[in-house]
Amino acid sequence: MSNPPMSVATCEQMLKMQAEMMGAINAPGGERPGDDQLTCAQIVEEMKATRAAGVSQGNASEGAAAAEDLKAKMQRAQAEAAALSATQGARSAGAAVVPGNAPGQAAATANLAEQKALQDRNARLNPARERAIQANANSMGDLSRSMRENPRFARLIKLAGERNCQG
């Protein structure tokens, strides 16, 4: 795959973290009678009252910073792509009104070369993607540890997910 969104090592780490998270969230031991009757508000309140480390401040901060960095870089890449699209549209439209195939072929060739160059430049997003993915994996690791240490916390997270609780 050209310009993959993440390295093989990062992908493998994410898969491992996801498996650990699922193992922690599905581990028995946190169930209580009446869990099936809990509302989202009750789940959230109990989660707030439950002692669990959750995501460390350092990993939360790094995740936020990595996300902002990736967002800014993606916005620049999208703006560059939009400008290129406008330029190429104008070029193609101009070539279409000129008699013969040569102007259209020249425009298409130029457009393809510019698109390839843009694709190559967009590979510069990969380090920012890797950073964001790594930060997410670190946060997942923190959360998995918290759930293993406190099965009730894991059960509450599972219930919140099953009920699609927000907040």
C-alpha positions in Angstrom: 0.0 0.0 0.0 1.5 3.4 -0.9 1.3 6.0 1.8 -0.2 3.6 4.4 -1.9 5.4 7.3 0.3 3.6 9.9 3.3 1.4 10.2 2.9 -2.4 10.6 4.3 -2.1 14.1 1.8 0.6 15.1 -1.0 -1.5 13.6 0.1 -4.6 15.5 0.3 -2.5 18.7 -3.3 -1.2 18.1 -4.6 -4.7 17.5 -2.9 -5.9 20.7 -4.3 -2.9 22.7 -7.8 -3.5 21.3 -7.6 -7.2 22.3 -6.5 -6.3 25.8 -9.3 -3.7 26.1 -11.9 -6.3 25.0 -10.5 -8.9 27.4 -10.6 -6.4 30.3 -14.1 -5.2 29.5 -15.5 -8.7 29.2 -13.7 -10.1 32.3 -16.2 -11.4 34.9 -16.3 -10.0 38.4 -17.9 -6.6 38.1 -21.5 -7.6 37.8 -24.1 -6.6 40.4 -27.7 -7.5 40.8 -29.8 -4.8 39.1 -27.2 -3.9 36.5 -29.8 -4.5 33.7 -32.0 -1.8 35.3 -29.3 1.0 35.5 -30.0 4.1 33.5 -27.2 6.0 31.7 -27.3 8.7 34.4 -27.0 6.0 37.1 -24.1 4.4 35.3 -22.3 7.7 34.9 -22.8 8.6 38.6 -21.5 5.2 39.7 -18.5 5.6 37.4 -17.7 8.9 38.9 -17.9 7.4 42.4 -15.8 4.3 41.4 -12.1 4.4 42.2 -10.3 3.8 38.9 -7.2 5.5 37.5 -8.5 5.7 34.0 -6.3 7.4 31.4 -3.2 9.1 32.9 -2.9 12.9 32.7 0.2 12.5 30.6 -1.4 10.2 28.0 -4.5 12.3 27.9 -2.5 15.5 27.3 -0.4 13.8 24.6 -3.6 12.4 23.0 -5.1 15.9 22.8 -1.9 17.5 21.5 -1.4 14.7 18.9 -5.1 15.1 17.8 -4.7 18.8 17.4 -1.5 18.5 15.4 -3.1 15.9 13.1 -6.2 18.0 12.7 -4.2 21.1 11.7 -2.1 19.2 9.2 -5.1 17.5 7.7 -6.9 20.9 7.3 -3.8 22.2 5.5 -3.8 19.1 3.2 -7.5 19.5 2.5 -7.1 23.2 1.6 -4.2 22.3 -0.7 -6.4 19.6 -2.3 -9.3 22.0 -2.8 -7.0 24.6 -4.4 -5.6 22.0 -6.7 -9.0 20.8 -7.6 -10.1 24.3 -8.6 -6.9 24.9 -10.6 -7.3 21.5 -12.4 -11.0 22.2 -13.1 -10.1 25.5 -14.7 -7.3 23.9 -16.7 -9.6 21.1 -17.9 -12.4 23.5 -18.8 -10.0 25.7 -20.7 -8.6 22.7 -22.6 -12.1 21.5 -23.5 -12.8 24.7 -25.5 -9.7 24.4 -27.7 -10.1 22.3 -30.8 -8.2 18.9 -31.0 -7.2 16.3 -28.5 -3.7 17.7 -27.7 -4.9 20.4 -25.2 -7.1 18.0 -23.3 -4.4 15.3 -23.2 -1.9 17.9 -22.0 -4.3 19.1 -19.2 -4.9 15.5 -18.2 -1.2 14.7 -18.0 -0.5 17.9 -16.0 -3.5 17.0 -13.7 -2.2 13.5 -13.1 1.3 14.7 -12.3 0.0 17.3 -9.8 -2.3 14.7 -8.2 0.7 12.3 -7.8 2.8 15.1 -6.3 0.0 16.0 -3.9 -0.3 12.3 -2.9 3.4 12.2 -2.2 3.2 15.4 -0.1 0.3 14.0 1.9 2.6 11.2 3.1 3.9 13.9 5.4 0.8 13.3 7.4 2.0 9.9 8.4 4.2 10.9 11.4 1.3 12.9 12.8 -1.1 10.0 12.2 1.4 7.6 13.9 1.7 10.0 16.9 -2.1 10.2 17.3 -2.4 6.4 16.9 0.4 5.8 19.5 -1.3 8.3 21.9 -4.6 6.4 21.5 -2.9 3.1 22.1 -1.2 4.4 25.2 -4.6 5.7 26.5 -6.2 2.3 25.7 -3.4 0.6 27.7 -4.1 2.9 30.7 -7.8 2.2 30.5 -7.3 -1.6 30.1 -5.1 -1.6 33.3 -7.8 0.3 35.2 -10.5 -2.1 34.1 -8.4 -5.1 35.1 -7.7 -3.6 38.5 -11.3 -2.7 39.0 -13.8 -5.2 37.4 -16.7 -3.0 38.4 -15.3 -0.1 36.5 -15.0 -2.4 33.4 -18.6 -3.5 33.9 -19.8 0.1 34.0 -17.9 0.9 30.9 -19.5 -2.1 29.1 -23.0 -1.1 30.3 -22.4 2.5 29.1 -21.3 1.2 25.7 -24.2 -1.2 25.4 -26.7 1.6 26.2 -24.9 4.2 24.1 -24.6 6.5 27.0 -23.2 10.0 26.4 -21.3 12.2 28.8 
